[in-house]
Amino acid sequence: IIHRLPIKAAFGSGMRNLPALLHWQWGLLGRLLAKRKDYEIIHACDFDTVLPALWMKFFHKKIVIYDIFDFYADHLRSTPDFIKWLIRKVDLWVMGKADGVILVDDSRKVQIQQAKVKNLQVIYNTPKDYQPEISKGTKQEESRLKLVFVGMLQVERGLLELLMVLKDNPQWHLDLAGFGGDEDRILAVSSSLKNVSWHGRISYQKALELSHKADVLIATYDPSIPNHRYSSPNKIFEAMMLGKPVIVARNTNMDRIIEKYDCGIVVDYGDQEALSGALSRLADDVELRTRLGKNARAAYEDEYSWKKMEDRLLELYRTVIDAKSLKK
């Protein structure tokens, strides 16, 4: 059952969102208090939700699992440094008070090494195994190379460079979908390109269907952003699950994973020539695309399947529940 709190906030607006964020905290705490007899465990996702959860732990004896998708202070774009410093200190303290902490990658342990964490588990942001059916006869199938990007529309994800490469290679086609703080800027460029199809905000199932049609997926994040240097986004695991090669930027942690399993190509972030060269290789060499895709699928099955992550999650829950039982 999903209960939604209809609290509006602008995306990527920094401190201007503070009133809405405070409203969200108050609204979430109220909902948790109203339903407190219906649950024993709170699975709090990111710093946005963990403070009301801790209130319920301290005053109502609830178990709190703190699931950290991104280290919050390093995720903020338009927030003053002293506010980021304060959030960092509070976040590290919170991690030590939670009954269990989940990270999405081993590399992120460096970001939280000052926290006194109990029951740490790494659960990669990987999807359930799913092979969508593909409709036939779309215009993209006429393209020499089919690319897909679905996600946050931010310039720090190499999208402007990708669009410039597509401008020089009209025989390639990009399906673009998502939303984000730089949406208007990115769409202003993409709207002038006939080989880019804009899908707007789409469902997760539709995102997988688009990705399944692709020859190559794109995940080129700017390594100068701290969270990107420790990233392991669902895009690369979706690529693995679907058996698709993926292009990633160097020094983003993704490059380590991709090179280890030989399931994509690594380029320097912002290097249009390198990106164009990588796409040209994949466009010209179907056997290379096939080999990288097979390696990707093997990596998913052997290391990153959701079944393996599910087992880790259940083990963490058993651990924290047993620990609470011993205290009674």
Secondary structure, DSSP 8 states (H G I E B T S, - for coil): ----------TT-GGGGHHHHHHHHHHHHHHHHHTGGG-SEEEEESHHHHHHHHHHHHHH--EEEEEESS-HHHH-SSS-HHHHHHHHHHHHHHHHHSSEEEES-GGGGGTTTTS--SSEEE-------------S--GGGGSSEEEEEEEE--GGGTHHHHHHHHHH-TTEEEEEEEE-TTHHHHHHHHTT-TTEEE--S--HHHHHHHHHH-SEEEE---TTSHHHHT---HHHHHHHHHT--EEEETTSSHHHHHHHHT-EEEE-TT-HHHHHHHHHHHHH-HHHHHHHHHHHHHHIIIII-HHHHHHHHHHHHHHHHHHHHHH-
